[in-house]
Amino acid sequence: MPKLLFFAGSARKDSLNKKLAATASKMATDSGADVTFIDMRDFEMPLYDGDHEDENGMPENARKLKEVFSNHDGFFIASPEYNSSFSPMIKNTIDWLSRPHEENGPPLTPFKGKVAAIAGTSPGGLGGLRGLVSLRMLLGNIGVTVIPSQVAIGGGMQAFDDNGKLKDERQAGMLQATIDEFIRTADRLSN
């Protein structure tokens, strides 16, 4: 069974997308996958800056997170939508993790050959759908296979019950179908 990483592109304590990532990780665990759920708040990093990197090297949290990504076959990203794109936290994370942290090391090692599933939720009706388009493009450009299925859950403020589960059975079914495809694809590509 593949090792799968789940996270949200938000540091907010009560982030809707953290709820979505947690719900998805539970579904994957219940389906038999080897799952790790992380909170990006635990990996705070400065904004990527080449001068900062030259002077200080890769931040310790970036090194730790790069190892986490490298040790997984795929990752599920629950992405908030910021002005019709994905969050700056996701971009900054990818920018730092794409850098070699050893002299003459290859770039993009935590991403190449990996599988991703993407999803989003927002208070609005489109559920973060516009941001998923640019996230899919970025991930594909750095060597990640992004599964075709994705989930965008509108009305996110009312979408989850008190236990963090999706209330709407149709939405839960779409998320489960995406998780199933994610697991199958990661399993095939990791062997």
ZASEVO-807473 format. One record per residue (C-alpha): residue number from 1; x, y, z. Coordinates in steps of 0.25 Angstrom, whole numbers. Layout:
{n:NUM	xx:X	yy:Y	zz:Z}
...
This chain:
{n:1	xx:0	yy:0	zz:0}
{n:2	xx:6	yy:14	zz:-3}
{n:3	xx:10	yy:24	zz:7}
{n:4	xx:1	yy:36	zz:5}
{n:5	xx:3	yy:50	zz:11}
{n:6	xx:-9	yy:59	zz:14}
{n:7	xx:-9	yy:74	zz:17}
{n:8	xx:-16	yy:87	zz:15}
{n:9	xx:-10	yy:100	zz:9}
{n:10	xx:-14	yy:108	zz:21}
{n:11	xx:-8	yy:111	zz:35}
{n:12	xx:-22	yy:116	zz:41}
{n:13	xx:-25	yy:108	zz:53}
{n:14	xx:-40	yy:106	zz:49}
{n:15	xx:-37	yy:105	zz:34}
{n:16	xx:-48	yy:99	zz:25}
{n:17	xx:-37	yy:92	zz:17}
{n:18	xx:-31	yy:86	zz:29}
{n:19	xx:-44	yy:80	zz:32}
{n:20	xx:-45	yy:75	zz:18}
{n:21	xx:-31	yy:69	zz:18}
{n:22	xx:-34	yy:62	zz:31}
{n:23	xx:-47	yy:56	zz:26}
{n:24	xx:-39	yy:51	zz:13}
{n:25	xx:-28	yy:45	zz:22}
{n:26	xx:-38	yy:38	zz:30}
{n:27	xx:-45	yy:32	zz:18}
{n:28	xx:-31	yy:28	zz:12}
{n:29	xx:-28	yy:21	zz:26}
{n:30	xx:-41	yy:14	zz:26}
{n:31	xx:-38	yy:9	zz:12}
{n:32	xx:-25	yy:3	zz:16}
{n:33	xx:-15	yy:13	zz:12}
{n:34	xx:-3	yy:17	zz:20}
{n:35	xx:-6	yy:31	zz:23}
{n:36	xx:1	yy:43	zz:30}
{n:37	xx:-6	yy:56	zz:33}
{n:38	xx:2	yy:68	zz:35}
{n:39	xx:-2	yy:83	zz:39}
{n:40	xx:7	yy:93	zz:31}
{n:41	xx:6	yy:102	zz:43}
{n:42	xx:17	yy:92	zz:49}
{n:43	xx:26	yy:96	zz:38}
{n:44	xx:27	yy:111	zz:38}
{n:45	xx:37	yy:116	zz:27}
{n:46	xx:41	yy:130	zz:23}
{n:47	xx:37	yy:134	zz:9}
{n:48	xx:46	yy:128	zz:-1}
{n:49	xx:58	yy:138	zz:-5}
{n:50	xx:70	yy:133	zz:-12}
{n:51	xx:79	yy:143	zz:-5}
{n:52	xx:74	yy:137	zz:9}
{n:53	xx:76	yy:123	zz:3}
{n:54	xx:91	yy:127	zz:-1}
{n:55	xx:94	yy:133	zz:13}
{n:56	xx:86	yy:123	zz:22}
{n:57	xx:84	yy:111	zz:14}
{n:58	xx:71	yy:104	zz:14}
{n:59	xx:63	yy:106	zz:27}
{n:60	xx:62	yy:94	zz:36}
{n:61	xx:47	yy:93	zz:35}
{n:62	xx:48	yy:92	zz:20}
{n:63	xx:59	yy:81	zz:21}
{n:64	xx:49	yy:74	zz:31}
{n:65	xx:37	yy:76	zz:22}
{n:66	xx:45	yy:72	zz:9}
{n:67	xx:49	yy:58	zz:16}
{n:68	xx:34	yy:56	zz:20}
{n:69	xx:30	yy:59	zz:5}
{n:70	xx:41	yy:50	zz:0}
{n:71	xx:37	yy:38	zz:9}
{n:72	xx:23	yy:38	zz:3}
{n:73	xx:18	yy:33	zz:-11}
{n:74	xx:8	yy:44	zz:-12}
{n:75	xx:1	yy:55	zz:-6}
{n:76	xx:-13	yy:61	zz:-4}
{n:77	xx:-14	yy:76	zz:-4}
{n:78	xx:-27	yy:83	zz:1}
{n:79	xx:-24	yy:97	zz:-4}
{n:80	xx:-31	yy:110	zz:0}
{n:81	xx:-34	yy:119	zz:-12}
{n:82	xx:-27	yy:133	zz:-11}
{n:83	xx:-31	yy:142	zz:-22}
{n:84	xx:-34	yy:131	zz:-32}
{n:85	xx:-21	yy:124	zz:-29}
{n:86	xx:-16	yy:114	zz:-18}
{n:87	xx:-10	yy:119	zz:-5}
{n:88	xx:4	yy:126	zz:-4}
{n:89	xx:7	yy:116	zz:7}
{n:90	xx:6	yy:105	zz:-4}
{n:91	xx:15	yy:113	zz:-13}
{n:92	xx:25	yy:116	zz:-3}
{n:93	xx:26	yy:102	zz:2}
{n:94	xx:28	yy:97	zz:-13}
{n:95	xx:38	yy:107	zz:-15}
{n:96	xx:46	yy:103	zz:-3}
{n:97	xx:45	yy:88	zz:-5}
{n:98	xx:48	yy:89	zz:-19}
{n:99	xx:62	yy:94	zz:-16}
{n:100	xx:74	yy:84	zz:-14}
{n:101	xx:79	yy:85	zz:0}
{n:102	xx:92	yy:78	zz:-3}
{n:103	xx:103	yy:83	zz:-12}
{n:104	xx:100	yy:79	zz:-26}
{n:105	xx:88	yy:71	zz:-22}
{n:106	xx:76	yy:70	zz:-32}
{n:107	xx:64	yy:79	zz:-31}
{n:108	xx:50	yy:75	zz:-29}
{n:109	xx:53	yy:62	zz:-23}
{n:110	xx:41	yy:62	zz:-13}
{n:111	xx:32	yy:64	zz:-25}
{n:112	xx:37	yy:56	zz:-37}
{n:113	xx:30	yy:43	zz:-40}
{n:114	xx:20	yy:46	zz:-28}
{n:115	xx:4	yy:45	zz:-29}
{n:116	xx:-5	yy:56	zz:-24}
{n:117	xx:-20	yy:58	zz:-22}
{n:118	xx:-25	yy:72	zz:-20}
{n:119	xx:-37	yy:78	zz:-14}
{n:120	xx:-43	yy:91	zz:-8}
{n:121	xx:-54	yy:97	zz:0}
{n:122	xx:-58	yy:111	zz:2}
{n:123	xx:-70	yy:119	zz:7}
{n:124	xx:-74	yy:122	zz:-7}
{n:125	xx:-82	yy:114	zz:-17}
{n:126	xx:-70	yy:109	zz:-25}
{n:127	xx:-62	yy:103	zz:-14}
{n:128	xx:-49	yy:108	zz:-18}
{n:129	xx:-50	yy:102	zz:-32}
{n:130	xx:-42	yy:113	zz:-39}
{n:131	xx:-30	yy:111	zz:-30}
{n:132	xx:-29	yy:97	zz:-33}
{n:133	xx:-27	yy:100	zz:-48}
{n:134	xx:-14	yy:107	zz:-45}
{n:135	xx:-10	yy:97	zz:-34}
{n:136	xx:-12	yy:85	zz:-44}
{n:137	xx:-3	yy:93	zz:-54}
{n:138	xx:8	yy:96	zz:-45}
{n:139	xx:9	yy:81	zz:-39}
{n:140	xx:9	yy:76	zz:-54}
{n:141	xx:20	yy:85	zz:-57}
{n:142	xx:29	yy:80	zz:-46}
{n:143	xx:27	yy:65	zz:-49}
{n:144	xx:15	yy:61	zz:-41}
{n:145	xx:4	yy:53	zz:-47}
{n:146	xx:-9	yy:59	zz:-42}
{n:147	xx:-21	yy:50	zz:-43}
{n:148	xx:-32	yy:54	zz:-52}
{n:149	xx:-43	yy:55	zz:-41}
{n:150	xx:-43	yy:66	zz:-31}
{n:151	xx:-53	yy:72	zz:-21}
{n:152	xx:-58	yy:86	zz:-19}
{n:153	xx:-68	yy:88	zz:-8}
{n:154	xx:-76	yy:101	zz:-8}
{n:155	xx:-82	yy:106	zz:5}
{n:156	xx:-71	yy:101	zz:13}
{n:157	xx:-76	yy:108	zz:26}
{n:158	xx:-88	yy:99	zz:26}
{n:159	xx:-81	yy:87	zz:20}
{n:160	xx:-76	yy:80	zz:32}
{n:161	xx:-82	yy:74	zz:44}
{n:162	xx:-77	yy:76	zz:59}
{n:163	xx:-68	yy:64	zz:57}
{n:164	xx:-62	yy:70	zz:44}
{n:165	xx:-69	yy:60	zz:34}
{n:166	xx:-76	yy:65	zz:22}
{n:167	xx:-91	yy:66	zz:24}
{n:168	xx:-95	yy:64	zz:9}
{n:169	xx:-95	yy:50	zz:5}
{n:170	xx:-92	yy:54	zz:-10}
{n:171	xx:-80	yy:62	zz:-6}
{n:172	xx:-75	yy:51	zz:3}
{n:173	xx:-77	yy:41	zz:-8}
{n:174	xx:-69	yy:50	zz:-18}
{n:175	xx:-58	yy:51	zz:-8}
{n:176	xx:-57	yy:36	zz:-5}
{n:177	xx:-57	yy:34	zz:-21}
{n:178	xx:-45	yy:43	zz:-22}
{n:179	xx:-38	yy:37	zz:-10}
{n:180	xx:-40	yy:23	zz:-16}
{n:181	xx:-34	yy:28	zz:-30}
{n:182	xx:-23	yy:34	zz:-22}
{n:183	xx:-19	yy:21	zz:-15}
{n:184	xx:-21	yy:13	zz:-27}
{n:185	xx:-12	yy:22	zz:-36}
{n:186	xx:-1	yy:23	zz:-25}
{n:187	xx:-1	yy:8	zz:-23}
{n:188	xx:1	yy:6	zz:-38}
{n:189	xx:12	yy:16	zz:-39}
{n:190	xx:19	yy:13	zz:-27}
{n:191	xx:22	yy:-1	zz:-31}
